[in-house]
Amino acid sequence: MKTWWRKGLFLGALGLLFLTGCSEKYPLLDPQGPVARKEYHMLLLTTILTGIVIVPVVILLFVVAFRYRDRPNSKAAYKPDWHESKWLEIIWWGIPVIIILIIATVTVKETFALQYPPEKKEPITVEVTSLDWKWLFTYPEQGIATVNYMNIPTDRPVKFVLTSDAPINAFWIPSLGGMQYTMPGMAMRLWSQADEPGTYIGKGANFSGKHFAKMSFKVNAQSQEDFDKWVEEIKSTKPALTNEGYAELSKQSVVGESAYSSYPEDLYMNILMKNGGEYMPNHWMMMENQKTAQPTK
């Protein structure tokens, strides 16, 4: 058997070996909310459009390598004076340009469309603080706090207000979509939503030191009724988070999950102010007002 046939069989077997692992669901390919679904559709569109270029190029690579290989009595055309073709230039430059324009247009449109949650249901707000090496979630409307896990109601938008009291990190829940950096002194914003009950994994998606790989957290999506029961349970069974307790929590350490029945009302604002920022409790409303404001006469 010729060498190139052996190499072809080896590459084919290697490809099948990798494909055997595709039966398992990956979070990015298993969207569980409206944001994740839009991102998934954008991923599919980009894959299909880039495939229009990649697949023919890969096929032509093997065809050209086979047809023009060095062999006796080759019948392949030999044109040493041929140097260009206007039609070929138009094809291999025009098609990629069109594809890039389509991808750019769709990406910009969908990105702006995902800036604000739908107005059908009242969102719930969760303040997110990344620490070394853990996540603190505070619920300003419910008055409770959790570490390394959060509960959210299903079929209801969740508005995340994100900051950091440690090095810059990135907040990411692959199954629910969206990713946003957490930065000291800044209140970034992101929204998401879970359509079905379940437990989803969130990650710290930016290098932030020795134990950054352990900065994962659970997101438990449950019905509104179960969420309300959970809040009441936390309030009645868990201790309060004090300023002293937060000072200890914010030290570099790896901890497990915990919850608190209350926390200092100005905790999140103090975190922002300490790092040179300014907290606007109604920042989302202000953004909405700016978006819909009419010019004054």
N, C-alpha and C positions, 0 to 999 in steps of 0.2 A: 504494500500500500504506500502511495506517495506521501511525502512529508506533510504537504498542505492539507491532505484529507485527514491525516491523524490529528493535526492541529484543530481542524474544524470540528471533528468529533469531540475532542477534549473541551473546546469552548462551549459546544452545545450541552454536554453533560454538566459542565460547571453552571451554565445558565439554569438548567432544570433543578440543580441542587439548591440554588438561591430561591427559585420560585416555590419550592416546597414549603417555605416559611410564610407564604403570603396568605395562607388560610386564616391565620390569627389576625384579629382586628387590631388595627393601629388607631390611636386616638384621632390623628389628623384625617384618617379615612373613615371615621365613624362619627360624624357630626351629630350632636345632641341638642342643638339650639339654632336659632335663626342666624346668629353671627357666624357660627361654625359652618353652617350650610352654605352661606354666601361665599365664605373663604374656600370651601371645598369645591364649589362650582367654578370659582376663579382658577383654582389649581387644575381642575380637569380641562378647562378651556385652554389654559396656558400649555398644558401637556399635549393636547391635541394639535394646537397650532404649531408648537415647536417640532412636533413629530412630522409635520408636513415637510420640514426641511431636513431633520435628522435622519428619518427612515430612508428617503431616497439617496442621501449622501452616503450612508453606510452601505446600502445595496450597491451603489455605483463604485464604491471603494473596492469591494470584492470583485465586481464585474471587470473593472479596469485592470486590477491586479492579475486576474486570471487571463483576460484576453491579451494583454500586452506583456505577459511574462516572457522571459527569454527562453525560446525553444527553437528547434530547427524547423524550417519551412513554415514559419508563422504567416498566417493570412491577414493579420491585423494591418490596417492601413498605416503607412508610414509617411507623414507629411512634415518634414523638417522645416519648411518655410511657413507653415501655418502659425499665426501668432495671436489671432483674436477673432471673436464672433460677436457682432453687436447684439444679436438675438440672445445668445447665451449670457452676455453681460447683463442685459435687461432682466432675464429670468433669475439669475442667481444674485442679483442685487435688488430687483424689484419685489420679489416675493418676501424676503426677510424684512424689508422696509414696511410693507403692508402689514405683515404679522406683528411687528413691533408697534405700529400705530394702533392696531386693534387692541393689543394687550394693554398699552398705555391708556387708551380711552376707557376701556372697561375697568381697569384698576383705579383710575382717578374717580370715575363715577361711583363705583361701589364703596371706595374708601370714604368719600364724603357722605354717602348715604348711610354709612354705619357710624357716623359721628354721634348721633343722637338716638336714644331709645324710642320705640314707638309710644304714642300717647294714649294707647287703648287702655292701659292699666297703670296704676300708680306704682312707680319703681320703689324699691327698697335700697337704702344707701348703706354701703359697707366701707369703712375707712381702713385702708391697708397700709401697714408699716413694715418694711423689710428691715430685719436686724441681723446681727452676726450670731448664729446662723439659724434663723428661725423667722416665722411670720406672725405678726400680731394683727388681729382683725377686731375692730371696734364697731359696734352697731349704735350710732347716735340716736336712732329712733327708738330702739329697744333698751338702750342703756347697759348692754352686756358686752363682754369681750371674750375672745378665744385665741388660742395659740396653736398654730400648725394645723388647724382645721376650721372649716366654717360650714354652717348650714344655711341654705337658701330655699325659698319657696319656689316651686315649679310654676311655669307658665306666667312668670312675672319678671319684668326687667330688673336687673341688679346694677346699680350705679356704683362703681368703684372709684374712690378718691385715694390716690396712691402717693406715698412718700417714702423716704428712707431715713433711718437714724443710724446708718452704717454706710459702707461703700455702695455705689450704684448697683442696682440689680434689675431684673426684668421679671414682671409678673405674667404668668402664662398658664392658662388652663386649656390644653389642646382640644379636648372634646367639646368645649363650649366656645372656643374661638377667641381671637383677640390676644394681643400682647402689648404691654406697655412698660416702659422703664420706670423704676422708682428711684428718685433722686433727692438727696438732702436739700431741704429748703424749698421744695416745689411740690405742689398738689396737682399731680397729673390726673387725668380722668379716662375712664374706660367703662363700657357697659357690656353686659352679656346676659344670657338667659338660658335656663335649662327647661326643655319641653317635657321631659319624662323624669320620674323619680329614679335615683341611682347615686352611686358614689363615683366621683370623677377625681382624677389626680391633677394637682397643680404643681408647677415647678418654678424654681428660680432659674431663669434662662440666661444668666449673665455671671461670668466669673467674679466672685466676690471674696476670695480668700480660701483658707485651708479646707474648710468643710462645706464649701458652696454646694457640692454634689448632694449633700444631705438636706438641702433646703427644698423639700417637697412637702406638700400639704394635701389634705383631703377636702373635697367639696361634696357635701351631702345634700342632694336635692330632694325635697320632700313636699308633700301637699301643704297648702297654706294652713290647714288645721293642725297638721303634725308640727309644722314650724312654730306656730303659736304655743303649742304644748311644750316644745323644746325650750322656747324662751322662758316660759314660766318655770320649767324645771331648773334651768340654769340659775334663775333669780332666787329660787328657794333652797337650792342645795349647794351652791358653790360660794367660795369666799370672794371678797371684794379685792380688786386690784388697786393698790395705793401707789402714790408717787415713789415711795421707797421700794415697793415691790417691782415697779417698772424699772427703776434704776438698777435693780439686781437682774431683772430679765434682760435688759439691754446689753449686759456684758457679754463678751464673746463666749458662747457655749452652744452645745447641741442639746436640745431638750425634746421631750415628747409632747403629747397633746395635753392641753389644759383649758379651763374655762373660768370666767369670773362673773359674779353676779352684778358687778358695777365697776366703774372706773372713774377717775377724776374727770369732771366735765370738760376741763380745759386741757386734757392730756394731749390730744392730737394737735391743738393749736400751739401748745408749748413745744412739741417736737419740731414743728415747722419753724417757729420763732427762734428756737435754739440754733437752727441751721441757716438762719438768715432769710426765712421765707415769711409769707403772710397768708393766713388761712381765711378764706371767704366761705362761710357756711352755706351761702346761697349761690356759690359760684356757678352751678349748673343753670340755675334760674337766670343769672346774669347773662350767661352765654345764649340762652334761649331768647332773652329780651333783645340782645344785640342782633340776633339773627332775624328777628321779626320787627325790629324797631322801624318806625316810619320817620323820615327826615322832618325835623321841626321847621316850621315856617317863621 
